[in-house]
Amino acid sequence: MKHHATRELFGYWNALRGARRAPERVDIEPTAIRSVLADTFMLEVDVARGFPIRLAGTRVNGLLDAEQKGRDFLALWQPAERRNVAAVLMTVADGACPVVAGAVASPVARETAAFELIFLPLRHNGKTHSRILGLIKPLEAPAWLGLLPIGPLSLQSLRIVEARETPQPLAVGAETGLSPMHFADPTPTMRPYLRVIQGGR
């Protein structure tokens, strides 16, 4: 994890879940993450509707220059990568696996900026496959950032963060044609990929 905000949110989520695979949605206390709250978002696990955004922080809305609540999260990504992003989100929900993603984006004819995202599974009313808590943070600050919407995101890297056990890596690449619930060993030709990080380091 490159950004301190990513590490902070993961640390809070990891402490909150305790011995559970994932904490409950109602366990999240906004005041406990006030320093990163504006960078967070919450998704509903609904593939058919493109993982609707249930909540979005002010800095998330600012990056995209629009209110994101109720919008399709997959629509924030390059069209060719949306199936892969859906596969990643279903991995988070199916395996209760936190995932960190690297992405790039830019407005038309502007320099590209790098972003870090994290996706953390949540239970809702005791149900799994319900909510995902996320965060997006720029890793650099080009002159246009904050003045123009960032444009469609493009995946650069993916990795599983697992504190207590080592799950199987997930190969997610445009060339693979994977369904959203397919697990496999990565090969050198599959890009992007998931890599296991022990203890969130």
N, C-alpha and C positions, 0 to 999 in steps of 0.2 A: 504494500500500500504506500503510495507516494505522498499523498496529501494528509496533513494532520487531521482534517475534518473527517476523512474516510476512517482513519484509525479510531477517532473519538466515537463515531457512531457505531462502528463494529464493537468496540470495547463495551459500550453501554448495552448493546443488544446481547452480547455474549454473557455479560454479568447477569442480565435480566432473565435469560432463559434458564440459568442454573443447570439442573440435570435434564431438563427437557430438550427436545429437538428444536423447539422454537417457542418463543413467548407468545402470550395472547395479545391481540390488538389493544385491549383495554389496559394492559400493563404499561404501555408506552406513556410516559409522563412528559409532556412537551417542555415543562420548565427544567427538566433534567438534561435536556439537549438544546437549551436555548441558543447556545453559541453556533450550532449548526442547523437549527430548525429551518431557517430560510432556504437552505440548500437541499432540503429533503422533499420527497414525494411519496405517495402511497398508491399502489396499484391494486386493482381487483383482478384476481386470477380468473380471467374469462377470455379464452382464446378466440372465440367467435367474434367478440367485440373488440379485439385488439388490445386487451389489457387496459381497460379504462383507468384514467387517472382520477382517483378519489379525492386526493388532497395534493396541493403543490405549494411549496414555500415561495416567498416573494422573490428570492434571487433566482429560483427556477423559472418563474414567470418572466423575470427580467431578461434572462438569457435568451428566451424565445420571443420576447416582446409581445406577450399575450397571456391571458389567463388560461392555465392548462387544465383546471378542474373539469372533468367530464370528457376530456379529449382522449383520443386513441393514442396510447403510448407508442405503439408500433409505427405510427405515422411520423414520429420524430426521426426515424431512421431511413437510410437509403432504401428504396424499394427492393433492390436485390438482396438486402440483408435482413429483411423483416422476418423471414422464416427462421433464420438462424437466431435472431433475438428472441423470438417466441420459444424456440427450443431451449435457450438459456434460461428463460423465465420459468418454463415448466420443470427444468432441472432443479431450480431453486425451490419450487413448490413440491415436487415429487420427493426429492431427497433431503429436504430441509437443509440444503447446502448454500451457505453464503457464497456469492460470486462477485469478484471484482473485475471490472471491465475497463479497458483503455479504448478511447475513441477519439476521432478528430472530426472537426466541422469548420465551416467557414461560410460567410455570405458569398454571393457571386463576385468573382474577380477580386477577392480579398485573400490575404494570407491565412493559412490554416492554423487553427489552435487545437491543442491537445486537452482532453478532458479525462477525468477519472470518475467512474461510477461504481457504486456498490449496491447489490440487491440482497436483502435479508428477509427470510421467510417469517411470516406471522400466522398464528392461528386466530380465528375469529368465531366467537361463540362455540369454542371447542372443535371447530372444523379446520382441517388442513385444506390445502389448495384454495385458500381464501384471499389472503392479502400478502403483499410484498412491500416492505419498507425500503426505499431507495434514497440515494444521494447522488448528485452530480456536482462536480467542482472543476473549474478550469485549472490547468497546471501552468498556464502562461497567460499573459495579458496583452494581446495585440491591441493596436490603437482603436480598432472598431468594436471591441468587446464592450457591451453595455449600451452601445449606440445603435447597433444593428442586430437582428435575430441571428442566431448562430448557424442556421441552415441545417439540412439533414445530417445526422450523425453517421459516421462510418466506423465499424468495429476494427480495432487494431490488435487487441489481445484480450484474453479471458483467463481467469484462474479461480479455482475453488479455494476458499479459505476454510480450513477445518481445524478446530482446536483439539478435538478429542479422538478422532479416528481418521483413517485415510480412505475416502471414497474412491470409486473408479473415476478416472478422468473421462470427460466427455469431449468427443471430437465434434466440433461445430464448424463446418466450412461450406461455402457456397457450392463446392464441387461434390459434396457427399450426398446431397439429397436426403438428409436425415429427417425423420419425423420428430416432433417436439419431445418425444419421450425415449429416444434412442440413446443408449450408452455404448461406448466403444473405446478401444485404445486409440490414442492419437497416432497418426503417421506423419512423416515429414511433409507430405503434400497437402495436409489439411490445415487451413488457415481461416480464421484465428483458432486458438486452442485454449483448453483449460489446463492449468497446472496447479498442483496442490501446494498450498502454503500452510505449514504447521504453525498453529498458535497465532495466526493473524499477523505474522511478521512480514 
